[in-house]
Amino acid sequence: MRALRISAVVLVILVAVFVAVDRVAVYVAESQAEDRVKVPGAQIGSTDVSIKGFPFLTQVAGAELDAVDVKITGIETHAGGRTLRISTMNAELRDVRLTDGFSGATAARASGTAVISYKDLTAAASDGVVVEYGGKGKVKVTGAVNILGRTISRSVLSTVTLIGGHTVRVHADKVPGEGIPGLEKLVRDQTDFEREVGGLPNGLKLEKIQPTADGLEISVTGTDVRLSG
C-alpha cells in the first residue's frame, strides 16, 4: 500500500513537471513567433501571439497546432501614393501547420477583425479632410473648398463600402449645394475617396466593413493563411 502511495505521489509530481515544462515551452514558442510574424509589403508595429490547446509539446511533435490567436498592431501599407494604416488586426488561426523546420506556419483557415481608426483614415484622405464617426453606421467627412476667393467648409454624412474585396470607398450621401454652381463637385472631390487596403497576411481577404464609434471595423477571413517565415 505504501509503495502504491509513493507511486501515486511520483505520478502527480511527474504530471506537474510535464505541465510546467509544457507551459514554459508555449511561452518560449509564443515569444519566438512574435518576432517572426511578417506581412509582405507592409511594416508592422507589434505582434502578440497566443497558442491554444494542451498539451503543446505533443502538438509540436506532430508539427500542427490546433489554434493560434494573433494580434497585430499598426500595419502600415502604401497604395496609390497614400499611406493607409490598419490600427489593429485580430485573427483566429485554426489547424496551423508548422513548416520549414518550424520557421514557417500556415493556417488552414482564419477569421478575424481589422480596425482602421478615424485618425488613420483622416491621414489617408485628401489634405485638409477630417473623417469622424457620423453615427448610425455612417462617417462624417469635413472638407473645405475655395470658390472665387471664398473658403466654404462642408460636412457630409458618407456611406462606406468595400470594392473588390480590397478597397475602401467613402461616398457622401448628399452634399448641400446652396445653389452654388459646381459646389457639389468641388466638395465631392475632397470628401469622396477610395483607398486600397493592403498589408494583410497572404490568404486573408476583406469580407464586410462597418463604421463604428472606434473606427472602420472590417471582417476578414481566409484559407491557407501564411503569417511567418
TAZI-V49066 format. One record per pair of residues at least 24 apart in sequence whose C-alpha atoms are under 6 Angstrom apart, sorted by the first residue. I is the first residue (numbers start at 1). J is the second residue. D is the distance in whole Angstrom. If there is no record, write none. Layout:
I;J;D + I;J;D
//
This chain:
36;228;6 + 37;227;6 + 37;228;5 + 38;228;5 + 39;201;5 + 42;76;6 + 42;77;5 + 42;199;5 + 43;75;6 + 43;76;5 + 44;74;5 + 44;75;4 + 45;73;6 + 45;74;5 + 46;72;6 + 46;73;5 + 47;71;6 + 47;72;4 + 63;98;5 + 64;96;5 + 64;97;4 + 64;98;6 + 65;95;6 + 65;96;5 + 66;94;6 + 66;95;5 + 67;93;6 + 67;94;5 + 68;93;5 + 77;198;6 + 77;199;6 + 83;124;6 + 84;124;5 + 85;120;6 + 86;116;5 + 87;115;6 + 87;116;5 + 88;114;6 + 88;115;5 + 89;113;6 + 89;114;4 + 103;229;5 + 104;228;5 + 104;229;4 + 105;226;6 + 105;228;6 + 106;224;6 + 106;225;5 + 106;226;4 + 107;224;5 + 107;225;5 + 108;223;5 + 108;224;5 + 109;222;6 + 109;223;4 + 110;221;6 + 110;222;5 + 111;220;6 + 111;221;4 + 112;220;5 + 113;218;6 + 113;219;5 + 113;220;6 + 114;217;6 + 114;218;5 + 115;216;5 + 115;217;5 + 116;215;5 + 116;216;5 + 117;215;4 + 118;215;5 + 133;213;6 + 137;211;5 + 141;191;6 + 165;206;5 + 166;196;6 + 166;197;5 + 167;195;6 + 167;196;4 + 167;197;6 + 168;194;6 + 168;195;5 + 169;194;4 + 201;227;6 + 202;226;6
//
